Amino acid sequence: MAPSQPSDCLKVQFQRLRSLPSGIACCLALILTLASTTASACAAQPAVDQLQVGFGGHGRVGAWLPLHLQLQGLTPLTPMQLTVLAPDARGDVCESVVAAVQSDAAGGVIVNAVFNTGRLDGRVQLQLTDGGGAVLWNHSIECREGAIGAPHESPPAVARQLLLYRHQAVPVLAIGPVAGLQELANERVADSGGRNPLLLLQSEQSALLPATTRGLDSLELLVLASDFALTEQQTAAVRSWVLSGGHLVISCGERGPALLQSPLGQWLQPIFEIPSENTVYETLDLTAVQNFVLGATALQTNRNPVRCLRIPSRQPRVVAQALNEPVISRAVVGAGVVTMLAVDVNARPLDKWLSLSQFLETLLFGPDAGTAERSQRGTRISSIGVSDLSTQLAAAVDAVPAEQRWSTWDAMLMMVILLALIGPLDWFLVVRTLRSPRLTWATFPLIIGSTCLLVAVAAAPATVPDVSRAVSLLDVTVDHQGQDLRVRTWASLSTQDSQYASVNLASSETLQNMLPATAESVVSWSGRAEDIYGGMYRPGGAGLGQMVSRRSDLQPSGFSAVPLLAGGSTSLIADVRTSAPAAALVESRLTLPSSDLLEGEFQHALPFAVRDWVVFCGNRAYAPADRASDEERILQPQSAWTRHRGNVRISEVRDFLRGVRLVRNPDAKRDINKSQSTQVSRPWDISIRNPLDILLMTSLYQSAGGQVFVKLDNHTLRRDEVSDMVDLNGALLVGWAETELCTVKLNDATVKSDLPPKTIVRVFLPVRRVGVTAGSMEADPKAQ
């Protein structure tokens, strides 16, 4: 019988080696021993059943991406940790503990987690370790920049490559097949002078959808047209994602009963008032769908009834209806939007419609920008590389502002001055003073060395204490199931000494009192979507001098080791969210009659006052008038707000954001046919460092005129842009509070900020529409 154990194999081989010389026998014995050990180690290596990263191997750089891992062959009932080693925005390695799991009785483990990487190229390393830190399994994934519009191949069972994309493309995830969506993606890529390209991500089934909100954070649109079988955890994640600014699109015809039986349908049913019985009806007229797109081809039913979902609610915006039944409705849910299409795009006659891609573009993104607006678009790039509003926000919270550091232009000027003076100075020294030209071999290097030393001393950071800067954005959103609270803090830290230290963004007592014990808090690095030094679009980054930082997603999240350079700045971000605040934070009884002027009232229960408040709804902005007192500019907790409270000025949203005002000309001649005042506006200033102004422009970027007015992009924080929500008659309260919600901790000690505490507040208020009757339809701001 053949030996079955490695020890039996060695005994047989040693018996055969007795007749060989002792030296050769020892060498061969050593080789056989090493081979046996290697074979035993390979046999113990866990087997990977499945490894998926991103969405089918695709994702956005710098954003949270889902990770799904299934392993077999591990020691049963053993606690383990999954660590991801990936580049941060500076190109250094960041070791992140993303999950803590335990193998089952059969030695298998399933891990669902999220991770991020800060460079378009590089390598992501996955390591599974036991409680003692021993590596049980490791795997490498190569990252490279993906090409928008390139065909997506089916992902392998075990991913070995991750394609990353810049933030210009709009990420859209389709669950299951969606007719016309691939044609739309191809058209937007081919239209080089048009709008932002579409990054189409596809998932074959709803089971692959992440079950956490962070797993969906990199998406801007989610389209479901055939598979609605989401679990309760997935539905909760989708709900939280929509409340924080996502756009959910549902296309459902005869599959209406299947939708209502799912947790997703149970969440959507009260919003659109979908009946439990008689859910589907038939129609022969789809003219409303055809007219939704300007210049669309005919949509013929050929006398074949089309089954549609009943969505009778008049609270959402009805943008298309057949007879008295809405066909397309849009509902404001928190900061996001849910669009319901009552017909199935995967069924006839829509799946064969020649204008289906144009219909989907209008449904998802609104009408295309005009040629005149396109011709005016441009991107302003300054000497510090600011081309996006997110970069301007990062500059506002930088612990070492640009005016305190030497810019590239300063270095270039010093080089020009040195080149212009070094020759004449050396000639004057050796010819006129020392009278020995041969000494130039000594004086010339001395002049260069002395100049470099002087520049280094002048550019060296001043000896200052450790300093930090931070700004928080608090979002309160509401739907029929409850209220959500999210707090993001962008922070920067500068130290006087180079060191490895633990860094954390700790919630203040004010914030802790607003949160339950189960609230999730995650601290991570923050990067700029630029191609400057330290930007996520900069190529390379992995090489000599690479430093390592260590962090954990396990609660409490934070950095256990961060490399800090003296006089430099390190950017961090903290994200705290909960779907169950300790107490209700807002109560709204706002209504919107046919006059489109807000009626009713609302009040907030935040533990601080909201200063310099502004309320936006529709195309109107409600703000304190110029003659308003200081008390009227502050909204105290439990204080009811109405537009009739006095000294409230009502203006158009665009005029308010652009600072439009009338200036009287004292030299103008009296003329009854001419105005003596001139309307002027305030252009957007790239040097603004007020976080309230920056985040307000980020929130209503399109309402202000977009790139035409700002001359900066809004790609990274595009999901925080809520112009659609305001256009659909949702209400938004914006202001600031004189309080600090997060503090920077260095080695467990609080680092003092050199700026007054400031928290930007955004409260998304539900508004009930009144005076809307069945059969009425209002114009949709996103329709053509």
C-alpha positions in Angstrom: 0.0 0.0 0.0 1.3 3.5 -0.8 2.2 5.6 2.2 -0.4 8.2 3.0 1.4 10.3 5.6 4.4 12.7 5.0 6.3 10.8 7.8 5.9 7.4 6.0 7.1 9.0 2.8 10.3 10.2 4.5 11.0 6.8 6.1 10.9 5.1 2.7 13.1 7.8 1.1 15.7 7.5 4.0 15.9 3.7 3.5 16.7 4.2 -0.2 19.4 6.8 0.7 21.5 4.4 2.9 23.6 3.3 -0.1 24.5 6.9 -1.1 27.4 8.9 0.2 26.7 10.6 3.4 27.0 14.2 2.0 24.6 13.6 -0.9 22.2 11.7 1.4 22.1 14.7 3.8 21.4 17.2 1.0 18.6 15.1 -0.5 17.1 14.5 3.0 17.0 18.2 3.6 15.3 18.8 0.2 12.7 16.2 0.9 12.0 17.6 4.4 11.5 21.1 3.0 9.2 19.8 0.2 7.2 17.9 2.8 6.8 21.0 4.9 5.8 23.1 1.9 3.2 20.5 0.9 1.8 20.4 4.3 1.5 24.2 4.4 -0.1 24.4 1.0 -2.6 21.8 2.2 -3.5 23.9 5.1 -4.0 27.1 3.0 -7.7 28.1 3.2 -9.8 27.8 0.0 -11.5 30.9 -1.4 -15.0 30.2 -2.6 -15.7 33.8 -3.5 -14.1 37.2 -3.3 -15.8 40.3 -4.8 -14.6 43.8 -4.4 -16.4 47.0 -5.4 -19.3 46.5 -7.8 -18.3 43.7 -10.1 -14.6 44.9 -9.8 -15.4 48.6 -10.4 -15.6 51.6 -8.1 -14.7 55.2 -7.4 -11.3 56.1 -6.0 -11.4 57.4 -2.4 -15.0 56.1 -1.8 -16.2 53.3 0.4 -16.4 50.1 -1.6 -18.1 46.8 -0.6 -16.1 43.6 0.0 -17.5 40.1 0.1 -15.3 37.1 1.0 -16.1 33.4 1.5 -13.4 31.1 2.8 -13.3 27.4 3.7 -10.7 25.2 5.4 -10.1 27.3 8.5 -9.9 26.2 12.1 -13.5 25.9 13.4 -14.9 28.4 15.9 -11.8 30.7 15.8 -12.1 34.5 16.1 -10.4 36.3 13.2 -9.9 39.8 11.8 -9.8 41.0 8.2 -7.2 43.7 7.5 -7.0 45.7 4.3 -3.7 47.3 3.3 -4.4 50.0 0.7 -2.8 53.3 -0.4 -4.2 56.5 1.2 -4.5 59.8 -0.6 -0.8 60.6 -0.1 0.3 57.2 -1.5 1.3 55.8 1.9 0.0 52.4 3.1 -3.0 52.4 5.4 -3.7 49.2 7.4 -7.4 49.1 8.2 -9.0 46.4 10.3 -12.4 46.2 8.6 -14.1 43.3 10.2 -14.0 40.9 13.2 -15.6 37.5 12.5 -15.6 33.9 13.7 -15.4 30.7 11.7 -18.3 28.3 11.8 -18.2 24.7 13.0 -17.2 23.5 9.5 -14.3 25.9 9.3 -16.0 28.4 6.9 -16.3 32.1 7.2 -18.2 34.8 5.4 -17.1 38.4 5.6 -19.0 41.5 4.4 -17.1 44.7 4.9 -16.2 48.0 3.2 -12.8 49.5 2.4 -11.4 52.5 0.5 -8.2 53.2 -1.5 -6.8 56.6 -2.2 -4.9 56.1 -5.5 -6.0 55.1 -9.0 -3.1 52.7 -9.2 -1.4 50.5 -6.7 -2.1 47.3 -4.8 -4.7 46.3 -2.2 -3.6 43.5 0.2 -6.1 41.4 2.1 -5.0 39.6 5.3 -7.0 37.3 7.6 -5.4 37.0 11.0 -6.2 35.0 14.1 -6.3 36.4 17.7 -2.5 36.1 18.0 -1.8 38.1 14.8 -0.7 35.1 12.8 -1.6 35.5 9.1 -4.0 32.7 8.0 -4.7 33.9 4.5 -3.6 36.8 2.3 -4.5 37.9 -1.2 -3.4 40.8 -3.5 -5.6 42.9 -5.8 -4.0 45.1 -8.5 -5.7 48.5 -9.0 -5.6 50.6 -12.1 -7.7 53.4 -13.7 -10.7 52.1 -15.6 -11.9 53.5 -19.0 -15.4 54.9 -19.0 -17.4 53.2 -21.7 -15.2 50.1 -22.0 -17.2 46.9 -21.9 -17.5 45.3 -18.5 -16.5 41.6 -18.3 -18.2 39.2 -15.9 -16.2 39.3 -12.7 -14.4 36.1 -11.7 -15.2 34.2 -8.6 -12.0 35.4 -7.0 -11.2 39.1 -7.8 -7.6 39.9 -8.7 -8.2 43.3 -10.2 -10.0 46.5 -9.2 -10.8 49.2 -11.8 -11.0 52.7 -10.2 -12.6 55.8 -11.7 -12.4 59.5 -11.1 -15.2 61.5 -9.6 -16.4 63.1 -12.8 -18.5 60.1 -13.8 -21.9 59.6 -12.3 -22.0 56.1 -10.7 -25.3 54.3 -11.4 -26.0 50.8 -10.1 -28.6 48.6 -11.9 -29.9 45.5 -10.2 -30.7 43.0 -12.9 -31.3 43.9 -16.5 -32.6 47.4 -17.4 -33.4 47.9 -21.0 -31.9 51.0 -22.6 -29.4 51.7 -19.8 -26.3 50.4 -21.6 -27.3 52.5 -24.7 -27.6 55.6 -22.5 -24.1 55.0 -21.0 -22.6 54.6 -24.5 -24.3 57.8 -25.7 -23.0 59.9 -22.8 -19.5 58.7 -23.3 -19.6 59.5 -27.1 -21.0 63.0 -26.3 -17.6 64.4 -25.3 -18.9 68.0 -25.1 -22.0 67.1 -23.0 -22.6 66.2 -19.4 -20.6 64.1 -17.1 -20.3 60.5 -18.3 -22.2 57.7 -16.7 -20.4 55.0 -14.8 -22.7 52.0 -15.3 -22.3 49.4 -12.5 -24.4 46.2 -12.8 -25.3 43.5 -10.4 -27.0 40.4 -11.6 -29.2 39.9 -8.5 -30.3 41.8 -5.5 -28.6 39.3 -3.2 -25.3 41.0 -4.1 -26.4 44.5 -3.0 -24.5 45.7 0.1 -26.5 45.5 3.4 -24.8 48.6 4.9 -25.2 52.2 4.1 -21.5 52.7 3.8 -21.4 50.0 1.1 -23.8 52.2 -1.0 -22.1 55.6 -0.3 -20.2 55.6 -3.5 -23.4 55.4 -5.6 -25.5 58.3 -6.7 -28.4 56.4 -8.5 -29.8 53.0 -7.8 -32.1 51.5 -10.5 -34.4 48.5 -9.9 -36.6 47.1 -12.7 -36.8 43.3 -12.3 -35.6 42.2 -8.9 -37.1 43.7 -5.8 -36.3 40.8 -3.3 -34.2 42.9 -0.9 -33.8 41.7 2.6 -34.7 43.8 5.6 -31.1 44.8 6.2 -30.7 45.8 2.5 -33.9 47.8 2.6 -32.7 49.6 5.8 -29.4 50.4 4.0 -31.2 51.7 0.9 -33.6 53.8 3.0 -30.7 55.4 4.9 -28.8 55.9 1.6 -31.9 57.7 0.1 -32.4 59.9 3.2 -28.8 61.0 2.9 -29.2 62.2 -0.7 -29.4 59.1 -3.0 -31.8 58.8 -6.0 -33.8 55.6 -6.1 -35.5 54.7 -9.4 -38.2 51.9 -9.5 -39.7 50.6 -12.7 -42.5 48.2 -11.9 -45.4 47.1 -14.1 -47.2 43.8 -13.6 -44.7 42.8 -10.9 -46.4 45.2 -8.4 -47.6 42.4 -6.1 -44.1 41.0 -5.8 -42.8 44.5 -5.0 -45.4 44.9 -2.2 -44.5 41.6 -0.6 -40.8 42.7 -0.2 -39.5 44.9 2.6 -38.6 47.5 0.0 -42.3 47.6 -1.2 -43.5 47.9 2.4 -41.3 51.0 2.8 -42.4 52.5 -0.5 -46.2 51.7 -0.1 -47.1 54.6 2.2 -45.1 57.1 0.2 -47.0 56.4 -3.1 -50.1 55.0 -1.4 -49.9 51.8 -3.5 -53.1 49.8 -2.8 -52.8 46.3 -1.4 -55.5 45.0 -3.6 -56.2 45.9 -7.3 -52.5 46.9 -7.4 -52.2 46.7 -11.2 -54.3 48.2 -14.0 -54.2 48.0 -17.8 -54.0 50.9 -20.3 -53.7 51.3 -24.0 -52.5 54.9 -23.8 -48.8 55.6 -23.1 -48.9 59.1 -24.7 -47.8 60.6 -21.4 -44.6 58.6 -21.4 -43.9 59.5 -25.0 -44.5 63.2 -24.3 -42.1 63.1 -21.4 -39.2 63.3 -23.9 -39.1 66.1 -26.4 -39.1 64.9 -30.0 -39.5 61.2 -29.0 -40.5 58.6 -31.5 -44.0 57.1 -31.3 -44.6 54.7 -28.5 -47.2 52.3 -29.9 -49.1 49.7 -27.9 -50.7 48.1 -31.0 -53.9 47.7 -29.0 -52.1 45.4 -26.6 -52.9 46.3 -22.9 -49.9 47.5 -20.9 -50.0 46.5 -17.2 -49.1 49.4 -14.9 -48.7 49.8 -11.1 -51.2 52.0 -9.3 -49.4 54.9 -7.6 -52.4 57.2 -6.7 -50.8 59.5 -4.1 -50.8 63.2 -4.9 -48.2 64.1 -2.4 -45.3 63.2 -4.7 -44.9 65.2 -7.8 -46.9 63.6 -10.6 -45.0 64.4 -13.8 -46.8 62.1 -16.2 -50.2 60.5 -16.1 -52.5 58.4 -18.3 -56.0 59.6 -17.9 -56.4 59.9 -14.1 -53.6 57.5 -13.2 -50.1 58.7 -12.5 -47.4 57.0 -14.6 -44.3 58.8 -13.3 -44.2 60.2 -9.8 -41.3 61.7 -7.8 -41.3 61.8 -4.0 -38.9 63.7 -1.7 -37.6 61.4 1.0 -35.3 63.1 3.4 -32.5 64.6 1.3 -33.0 62.2 -1.5 -35.6 61.4 -4.2 -37.5 58.3 -5.2 -38.8 58.1 -8.7 -41.5 55.6 -9.4 -42.2 54.5 -13.0 -45.5 52.6 -13.2 -44.6 50.6 -16.3 -41.9 48.0 -16.8 -39.0 49.2 -19.0 -38.1 45.5 -19.6 -41.5 44.7 -21.1 -43.1 45.7 -24.3 -43.6 48.2 -25.7 -40.9 50.1 -23.8 -38.1 47.7 -24.3 -38.4 48.1 -28.1 -38.9 51.9 -28.0 -36.4 53.7 -30.1 -36.3 56.7 -27.7 -35.9 54.6 -24.6 -32.3 55.8 -23.9 -33.4 59.4 -24.2 -36.4 58.7 -21.9 -34.1 57.1 -19.3 -31.7 60.1 -19.5 -34.5 62.5 -18.7 -35.9 60.2 -16.0 -32.5 59.9 -14.3 -30.7 63.2 -14.9 -33.2 65.7 -16.2 -33.1 67.6 -19.5 -29.7 68.1 -21.2 -27.9 71.4 -20.8 -28.2 73.9 -23.6 -25.4 74.6 -26.0 -25.0 78.1 -24.7 -24.5 76.9 -21.2 -22.0 74.3 -22.3 -19.9 76.8 -24.2 -19.5 78.8 -21.0 -18.4 75.9 -18.8 -14.9 76.0 -17.5 -12.9 74.9 -14.6 -10.9 77.3 -12.5 -7.6 75.9 -11.3 -5.5 78.0 -8.9 -1.9 77.7 -7.9 -2.9 75.4 -5.1 -4.9 73.1 -7.3 -8.4 74.0 -6.4 -10.8 72.8 -9.1 -13.6 71.4 -6.9 -15.8 72.7 -4.1 -14.6 69.8 -1.9 -11.0 71.0 -2.4 -12.1 74.5 -1.4 -13.6 73.0 1.8 -10.4 71.1 2.5 -8.4 74.3 2.2 -10.8 76.0 4.6 -10.1 73.4 7.4 -6.4 73.0 6.6 -4.3 73.3 9.8 -1.5 74.9 7.7 -3.3 77.4 5.4 -1.9 78.2 2.0 -0.8 81.7 3.1 1.5 80.1 5.7 3.4 77.8 3.4 5.6 78.3 0.4 3.8 77.7 -2.9 5.2 76.4 -6.1 5.3 79.9 -7.5 7.4 81.0 -4.5 9.9 78.3 -5.1 10.1 79.1 -8.9 10.7 82.8 -8.1 13.5 81.9 -5.7 15.1 79.7 -8.4 14.9 82.6 -11.0 16.4 85.1 -8.5 19.2 82.6 -7.7 20.0 82.0 -11.3 20.1 85.7 -12.0 22.3 86.7 -9.1 24.7 83.8 -8.6 26.9 84.6 -11.6 27.4 88.3 -11.1 27.8 87.8 -7.3 30.5 85.2 -7.9 32.3 87.4 -10.4 32.3 90.4 -8.1 33.6 88.2 -5.3 36.5 86.5 -7.0 37.5 89.3 -9.5 36.9 92.6 -7.7 37.2 91.5 -4.1 39.6 88.5 -3.8 41.3 89.3 -7.2 41.8 85.6 -7.8 39.5 84.0 -10.5 40.8 80.5 -9.6 38.9 80.8 -6.3 35.7 80.4 -8.1 36.0 76.7 -7.7 35.5 77.3 -3.9 33.3 80.4 -3.9 30.7 79.1 -6.3 29.8 76.0 -4.3 29.9 78.0 -1.1 27.4 80.5 -2.5 25.0 77.8 -3.7 25.3 76.0 -0.4 24.8 79.1 1.7 21.7 80.1 -0.4 20.1 76.7 0.0 20.7 76.9 3.8 19.1 80.3 4.0 16.1 79.2 2.0 15.7 76.1 4.2 15.9 78.2 7.3 13.4 80.7 5.9 11.0 77.9 4.8 11.3 75.9 8.0 8.0 75.8 10.0 7.9 78.0 13.0 8.0 76.4 16.4 4.3 76.5 17.2 2.2 74.2 19.5 0.1 71.4 18.1 -2.9 72.9 16.3 -6.0 71.5 14.6 -9.0 72.7 12.6 -12.4 71.1 12.2 -15.8 71.8 10.8 -18.8 69.6 11.2 -21.9 69.1 9.0 -25.0 67.9 10.8 -27.9 66.5 8.7 -31.3 65.7 10.1 -33.7 63.8 7.7 -37.2 62.6 8.2 -39.5 60.1 6.5 -42.7 58.2 7.6 -40.6 55.6 9.5 -38.6 58.0 11.7 -35.7 60.4 11.7 -32.0 59.9 10.8 -29.0 61.9 12.1 -25.7 62.1 10.3 -22.7 64.2 11.4 -19.5 64.5 9.3 -16.5 66.2 10.5 -13.6 67.3 8.3 -10.5 67.9 10.4 -6.8 68.7 9.9 -3.9 68.3 12.4 -0.4 69.9 12.5 2.2 69.0 15.1 5.4 70.7 16.1 7.4 67.4 16.2 7.6 64.5 13.7 6.2 61.4 15.3 4.0 58.3 15.1 1.0 58.9 17.2 -2.6 57.8 17.8 -5.2 60.2 16.3 -8.9 60.2 16.8 -11.9 62.4 16.2 -13.9 62.1 19.4 -17.6 63.0 19.7 -18.3 65.8 22.1 -20.7 65.5 25.0 -23.3 67.5 23.0 -23.2 64.9 20.2 -23.1 61.9 22.5 -26.3 63.1 24.1 -28.0 63.0 20.7 -26.8 59.5 19.8 -27.9 56.0 21.0 -25.3 53.6 22.1 -25.6 51.7 18.8 -24.6 54.7 16.6 -21.8 53.9 14.1 -18.8 56.2 14.1 -16.0 55.8 11.5 -12.7 57.8 11.3 -10.7 57.6 8.2 -8.2 59.6 6.1 -9.4 62.4 3.8 -8.1 63.2 0.4 -8.5 65.7 -2.4 -9.7 64.7 -5.8 -6.9 66.5 -7.6 -3.7 65.6 -9.4 -1.6 67.8 -7.1 0.8 66.4 -4.4 -1.2 64.4 -2.0 -4.2 64.2 -4.4 -6.0 61.0 -5.3 -5.5 61.5 -9.0 -1.7 61.7 -8.7 0.0 58.7 -10.3 2.3 56.5 -8.3 2.9 56.9 -4.6 4.2 53.4 -3.7 8.0 53.4 -3.4 10.9 54.4 -1.2 10.1 56.5 1.8 6.6 55.0 2.0 5.1 55.3 5.5 2.4 53.1 7.2 -0.6 54.2 9.2 -2.9 51.9 11.1 -6.6 52.3 11.8 -9.7 50.3 12.6 -13.3 50.3 11.6 -14.2 48.4 14.8 -15.8 50.6 17.4 -14.4 52.9 18.6 -12.9 53.7 15.2 -9.7 55.6 15.0 -6.0 55.6 14.1 -3.7 53.8 16.4 -0.6 55.0 14.5 -0.3 57.9 12.0 3.0 59.4 10.7 3.0 63.1 11.5 5.6 65.4 10.0 6.6 68.6 11.9 4.8 71.6 10.4 2.8 69.4 8.0 -0.9 68.8 8.0 -2.8 65.5 8.1 -6.5 65.5 6.9 -9.1 63.2 8.6 -12.8 62.7 8.3 -15.3 61.3 10.9 -18.7 60.0 9.9 -21.3 59.4 12.6 -24.8 58.2 11.7 -27.8 56.6 13.3 -31.4 55.8 12.3 -32.6 56.1 15.9 -31.5 59.4 17.6 -31.9 59.6 21.3 -34.9 61.9 20.8 -36.9 63.5 18.0 -34.9 66.4 16.6 -37.5 68.1 14.4 -41.2 68.5 14.1 -42.7 69.8 10.9 -46.2 70.9 10.1 -45.3 72.8 6.9 -47.8 72.9 4.0 -47.5 74.1 0.5 -50.7 75.5 -1.1 -51.2 76.4 -4.7 -49.6 79.8 -4.1 -46.3 78.0 -3.6 -45.6 80.0 -0.4 -44.8 78.0 2.7 -47.5 77.9 5.3 -47.6 76.2 8.7 -44.7 75.9 11.0 -41.8 73.8 12.2 -39.5 73.6 15.2 -36.3 71.9 16.0 -35.1 70.2 19.2 -31.4 70.4 18.6 -29.4 71.2 21.8 -28.2 74.5 20.4 -29.5 77.5 18.5 -29.3 77.8 14.7 -27.8 81.1 13.6 -28.1 83.0 10.2 -30.9 80.5 9.2 -32.3 80.3 5.6 -35.2 78.1 4.5 -35.4 77.0 0.9 -38.5 75.5 -0.7 -39.4 75.4 -4.4 -37.8 78.3 -6.1 -38.0 80.6 -3.0 -35.6 81.4 -0.2 -36.9 82.6 3.2 -34.2 84.6 5.1 -34.1 87.3 7.7 -34.6 90.8 6.3 -31.9 93.4 6.5 -33.8 95.1 9.2 -34.1 91.9 11.3 -32.7 92.0 14.8 -30.0 89.7 16.1 -32.7 87.7 18.0 -34.7 87.2 14.8 -31.6 85.8 13.0 -31.3 83.0 15.6 -33.7 80.0 15.6 -33.8 78.8 19.2 -34.8 75.2 20.1 -38.5 74.5 20.5 -39.2 77.9 18.9 -41.7 77.7 16.1 -40.8 79.1 12.7 -43.3 80.5 10.2 -42.8 82.8 7.3 -45.2 85.2 9.1 -42.9 85.6 12.2 -41.8 89.0 11.0 -38.9 90.5 9.1 -38.7 87.5 6.7 -37.5 88.4 3.3 -38.7 86.1 0.4 -36.5 86.0 -2.7 -35.8 83.6 -5.6 -33.3 80.9 -4.8 -30.9 81.7 -7.6 -30.9 85.4 -6.7 -30.2 84.7 -3.1 -27.3 82.3 -3.9 -25.8 84.8 -6.3 -26.1 87.7 -3.9 -28.3 89.7 -6.3 -29.2 93.1 -5.0 -30.3 96.5 -6.3 -27.8 99.4 -6.0 -29.2 102.9 -6.4 -27.2 105.2 -8.7 -27.2 108.7 -7.1 -26.0 110.3 -10.4 -28.8 108.9 -12.5 -31.2 111.4 -14.0 -34.8 111.3 -13.2 -36.6 109.4 -16.0 -40.0 107.6 -15.5 -39.0 105.2 -18.3 -35.7 104.1 -16.7 -34.8 102.7 -13.3 -32.5 104.6 -11.1 -31.1 101.3 -9.6 -28.9 98.7 -11.1 -29.1 95.0 -10.4 -25.7 93.5 -9.4 -24.6 90.1 -8.3 -21.7 88.8 -6.3 -19.4 86.4 -8.2 -18.2 83.2 -6.5 -14.8 83.8 -4.8 -12.4 80.8 -4.8 -10.6 82.3 -1.8 -13.7 82.0 0.4 -12.9 80.1 3.6 -16.2 80.3 5.3 -17.5 76.7 5.6 -21.1 77.9 5.7 -20.8 79.5 2.3 -19.0 76.6 0.8 -21.4 73.9 2.0 -24.4 76.1 1.1 -23.1 76.3 -2.5 -22.4 72.6 -2.5 -26.0 71.9 -1.4 -27.6 74.1 -4.0 -24.9 74.0 -6.7 -27.4 73.6 -9.6 -29.8 76.1 -8.3 -27.1 78.7 -8.3 -26.2 78.0 -11.9 -23.7 75.2 -11.5 -20.4 75.5 -13.2 -21.4 78.5 -15.2 -21.6 80.6 -12.0 -19.2 78.9 -9.6 -16.4 78.0 -12.2 -15.6 75.0 -10.0 -16.8 71.4 -10.2 -18.9 69.7 -7.6 -17.9 66.1 -8.2 -16.8 64.7 -4.9 -19.7 66.0 -2.9 -22.2 65.7 -5.7 -24.6 63.5 -3.6 -24.8 66.4 -1.1 -26.3 68.5 -3.9 -30.0 68.7 -3.1 -31.4 71.1 -5.7 -33.7 68.4 -7.0 -35.2 67.9 -3.5 -35.8 71.6 -3.2 -37.3 71.9 -6.7 -39.7 69.1 -5.8 -41.0 71.3 -3.0 -39.1 69.8 -0.2 -37.9 72.3 2.5 -34.4 72.8 3.6 -33.2 74.7 6.7 -29.5 75.8 6.5 -27.6 77.6 9.3 -24.7 77.3 11.6 -24.3 76.6 15.3 -21.6 77.9 17.7 -20.8 74.5 19.0 -18.2 71.8 18.5 -19.4 68.2 17.8 -16.0 66.5 17.3 -12.6 67.2 18.8 -9.2 66.1 17.5 -7.4 63.8 19.9 -3.6 63.3 19.7 -2.4 60.5 22.0 -5.7 60.8 23.9 -5.1 64.5 24.5 -7.4 67.2 23.0 -5.6 69.4 20.4 -6.8 73.0 20.6 -8.3 74.5 17.5 -7.2 77.9 16.2 -10.7 78.7 14.9 -13.9 79.3 16.8 -16.2 76.2 16.9 -18.6 76.1 14.1 -21.1 73.4 13.0 -23.1 73.7 9.8 -26.7 72.5 10.2 -29.0 71.2 7.5 -32.5 70.0 8.4 -34.6 68.4 5.6 -38.2 69.1 6.4 -41.2 67.2 5.0 -43.8 69.5 3.4 -47.4 68.4 2.9 -49.0 69.7 -0.3 -52.6 70.9 -0.1 -55.1 71.8 -2.7 -53.9 69.1 -5.1 -56.8 67.2 -6.7 -57.0 64.0 -8.6 -56.3 64.5 -12.3 -54.1 67.5 -11.8 -50.5 67.5 -12.9 -47.8 70.0 -12.3 -44.7 70.8 -14.4 -41.7 68.8 -13.4 -38.4 70.7 -13.2 -36.6 67.7 -14.5 -38.8 67.2 -17.5 -38.2 68.6 -21.0 
